[in-house]
Amino acid sequence: MTQNPPGTTSNSGEGASRVEGPVTPEVVDMPPTPEESAVGEEQVARPTKLIRIAAMVRALLDEARRAPLDDAGRRSLKEIHERSIHELQEILSPDLRQELADVTLPFSTEMPSDAELRIAQAQLVGWLEGLFHGIQATLFTQQIQAQRQFEEMRNRRPLEMGGAGERTPGAYL
């Protein structure tokens, strides 16, 4: 298995074209179409659901750190952890889904230890925080680009108006 440099992706396999270069996460309100998913863009279909899951996972990690877990607690936390990953996979683009699958490992036993559960939860919280930082960076970059475009439009407009011919005030009267 080859590893891509940070910020790049490659899609390989039968019928898939190889896409390399920076990948920026994008927040969208609707699930991506197959065409959008094929271009290698990281997308989150339901950002509010992502935020709710992330908040729950963080709260569970905090709770698991504070109190020792009995068998029923560990079983419940394991089930919630696996369900959270499943729910996340439903709202992520194929690239992010694969990344999540690559970094999360299944539990090795039916009844994981407190330490295994805490590590799995901390890993998931860390991945989600990284995803949020990527989204924030993308939004910041998009905002800067929009401001630059707006400034260019503002600077171009007086030139276009001035280039149409000099008119003195009252020339239309």
Secondary structure, DSSP 4 states (H G I P E B T S, - for coil): ---PPTTB----STTPPP--SB--EEE-SSPPPHHHHHTT-EEES-HHHHHHHHHHHHHHHHHHHHS---HHHHHHHHHHHHHHHHHHHHHB-HHHHHHHHHH----SSSS--HHHHHHHHHHHHHHHHHHHHHHHHHHHHHHHHHHHHHHHHHHHHHHHHHTT----TTTT-
